Each structure stands twice: as structure tokens, then as C-alpha cells.
Amino acid sequence: MAMAMAMSRSNAGRGIRLMSTSGWWKAVEPAPKDPILGVTEAFLADTDPNKVNVGVGAYRDDQGKPVVLQSVREAERRILGKENMEYLPMGGSVKMVEESIKLAYGENADVLKDKRVAAVQALSGTGACRLFAEFQKRFRPESQIYIPVPTWANHHNIWRDANVPQRTFHYYHPETRGLDFASLMDDVKNAPNGSFFLLHACAHNPTGVDPTEEQWKEISYQFKVKNHYPFFDMAYQGFASGDTDRDAKAIRIFLEDGHQIACAQSFAKNMGLYGQRVGCLSVICDDAKQAVAVKSQLQQIARPMYSNPPVHGALLVYSILSDPDLKALWHKEVKVMADRIIGMREALRGNLENLGSPLSWNHVTDQIGMFCYSGMTPEQVDRLTSEFHIYLTRNGRISMAGVTTGNVEYLANAIHEVTKSSEKELKAGAV
Ligand SMILES: Cc1ncc(COP(=O)(O)O)c(C=O)c1O
């Protein structure tokens, strides 16, 4: 009897195991391809010798090769074999974070002297944005975020996954290929008082269009009137003008006006530390006591996600920013990168004009930073790819960092070819 019961128990057990070994993820469909990273995949699969990748926002030298800065190599040499690999605190490297916020707010900023800045190391710019979005949801659960049109596509994913409702505000004017300042200001005025706004501190991605200093002042003034909250995403400090202070101008204007801002910083682009995932999130508070509380809550959000951030990139950033010589070298190298991009903008525009294109290409040189929002249609981009093996996102965004003296003529010719039909429309007065 006992034996029979034991047998039936084990059969039943076996049956249950058989039923539950498969089918768990039946409902999972392949995720849509990331529009930016998908471009690189397609580029890599292309065997054409003339292929060009102007899709991804990563700096390349004039030979089209990835760059490791000399300042980074020197920092690597200095830390090699000298540091242990212990965990960092939840908020990351305190030394690195101190240097990082000096870079954003200015060495002598009052908010730093008053210890009013709650700041933590973050997983590059993306991680800093995500931490802030989670913080916003947790402590202002009723709030929304106003995002410019267009923006870096991942902003939408980040605030969506943090369950913060999104609204948009006007930013880019397709006809002038510049800033739609009047509509932007209307949206700022019409948003409910105390709204959260996402602002690109410089080198707006994807448009390369930044407000002028005067326009930033007006935006800051209107934010005060409306008591809006400015969240700055600063992924390209130094990359726009070659000068890190100049590129932080918008932030400094808001500081002077007494705003309590938050800022996401990335060292991916300006130090070329893409894969190291090093950045910083800072939140300006009323006083030092509040800054301690806010920092502790940011750490609480980080703890169940990744516990603490990686150490190597933080050591590199700290080594560079804390040493006057290395920092000076880095500043020079940032300028070289920015100047190469500015030079390629001139070359691309010059080539297009020499080809006799009657379209205006002024925006190629008016826009700033890594990207040129060319104004090409998705169909024209498709032709660039299928006929000329040139890869970019379908919104017509050209990563100027991928343009070189070797490919700029080829690129200009191809753009001229695919925009010829727009030229006909232009002559007929339709554009
Ligand atoms: C506007 C903007 N914010 C943030 C990022 C984040 O980059 P990362 O996470 O590599 O620092 C990027 C990168 O392309 C960007 O363009």
C-alpha cells in the first residue's frame, strides 16, 4: 500500500514536470530594432568597399577610425596596477562626482560652495536620465515630462519605462531647419505651472540646433514665471564649440537666475569613454541637508537596479579632471574633435554648393555638435543606402563624426543625386 502510494506520487510529480518544461515565453515577439543601433548592424553586413556609416553618434578620426584620447591613455597608464577593484559606494566615486559637477556648474559656483548639489555617478548619460526619471516618478508622482520635438529617441523610452507621462514641446522648424523659438515659448507659457521640461544643454540631438544665449535667457525667464523644472541632458559638453565652459552656458544662465536644475552628464562623447559607461546625475537642492536626503534617495533607486556603478571609467575621469596638465591636454583634444567636425560641416556644404545644388545647405554649417539634421526625407535616405551604401537613420540625421576628407565628396555627390527631385520642386516653387 505504502509502496503504491509512493509510486503514484512520483508519477504525478513526473507528469507535472513534463507539463511545465516548455512554453514559458510563447507570447514573446521579437522587439523592434533600435532605429540607431539597427543602422550599424546593416552597415556591418554590407560588403561594398565604398560604404559609409554616418548613423551612429560616435567620434571617428579623419581615417574613420575610433579614437582613444591621449589624455585617456595617460590616465590609464597612471592607474595601471595601482588601484584595487573593490566596489564603489552606491553613489559611485565621490572624487569623480565632485570633479564632474565642477565641470558642469563652474569651479566657483555658489551651489557647490553651499553643498546644495546632490550628485551620484551614473551609468553614462542614459543611466543619469533614467535615474532622474525614476526619482521624478517616486517623489513627484503626479508630474509629466515635456520633451522637445524631435529628441534623442531613447528619451521617450526612458521616461516611458519610468512610467512618467510624456508631453511634447515645439523645438525644430523643418522649413528654416533652425529653432522654432516662438512656438517653443508658447508651449512653455501654455504648459501648466510647475511642469518638468527636458532640455538639451548643447549640441541638440538629432537637430544640431541650439538656442542662442539671448534665447536661453528668455527661456530661463519664462521658466521662472511659470515655475517650471529644468532637467538638462548634457551629453556633449565641449563637443559643440570645443570649449566646455561655453557649452555649459545654458546651465550657467539658469544657475544665475536661481533655478534649481537637475543635470545628466555623460563622458561617452567628450572623453571618448563610450563603453566605460561613466556619467553623473546632479540635482540642485534648497540646502546641504536636503542635498544629503536627495542623494540618499538616488542611491536607494540605484541599489536594486545595479547596486553600484563600475569603477574603471570613474578612475579615468577623475584622473583627467583632477590633474591640471591632463585636464589641459583633454581640453585641447576636445577642441580638436569639435574643430574636425566643424571642418567637415564646411566641406560637406562646400561640396554640395560646388555641385550646383540650388537647395540651401546653410543649415549644415549653422547647426552645431555631432549631428546635422539634413532635411532629407525617409525615401531619400533609403536611396542613399540602397544606391550608395551610405547608412544613417531615416530621419535624415547625419553623424558628422563619421564624415572624413576621404568620404565627404562621395557623400555630397550621393546627397546631391537623391535630393535632385527636391530641386525640381524647388524650381517649381513647391519647397
Ligand atoms: C542627447 C543624448 N543624451 C544622452 C545620451 C546618452 O549617451 P550615453 O549613455 O552613451 O552617455 C546620448 C547619446 O547618444 C544623447 O545623444
The ligand as an SDF file (V2000), in Angstrom:
LIG
                    3D

 16 16  0  0  0  0  0  0  0  0999 V2000
   21.0000   63.6640  -26.0840 C   0  0  0  0  0  0  0  0  0  0  0  0
   21.6620   62.4500  -25.5450 C   0  0  0  0  0  0  0  0  0  0  0  0
   21.5280   62.1490  -24.2560 N   0  0  0  0  0  0  0  0  0  0  0  0
   22.1170   61.0800  -23.7190 C   0  0  0  0  0  0  0  0  0  0  0  0
   22.8710   60.2380  -24.4770 C   0  0  0  0  0  0  0  0  0  0  0  0
   23.4620   59.0860  -23.7510 C   0  0  0  0  0  0  0  0  0  0  0  0
   24.6280   58.5790  -24.1480 O   0  0  0  0  0  0  0  0  0  0  0  0
   25.4770   57.6640  -23.1660 P   0  0  0  0  0  0  0  0  0  0  0  0
   24.5080   56.8630  -22.3550 O   0  0  0  0  0  0  0  0  0  0  0  0
   26.2900   56.8400  -24.0670 O   0  0  0  0  0  0  0  0  0  0  0  0
   26.2510   58.5890  -22.3140 O   0  0  0  0  0  0  0  0  0  0  0  0
   23.0360   60.4810  -25.8450 C   0  0  0  0  0  0  0  0  0  0  0  0
   23.7960   59.5750  -26.7130 C   0  0  0  0  0  0  0  0  0  0  0  0
   23.6880   59.4960  -27.8840 O   0  0  0  0  0  0  0  0  0  0  0  0
   22.4210   61.6310  -26.3830 C   0  0  0  0  0  0  0  0  0  0  0  0
   22.5530   61.9440  -27.6660 O   0  0  0  0  0  0  0  0  0  0  0  0
  1  2  1  0
  2  3  1  0
  2 15  2  0
  3  4  2  0
  4  5  1  0
  5  6  1  0
  5 12  2  0
  6  7  1  0
  7  8  1  0
  8  9  2  0
  8 10  1  0
  8 11  1  0
 12 13  1  0
 12 15  1  0
 13 14  2  0
 15 16  1  0
M  END
$$$$
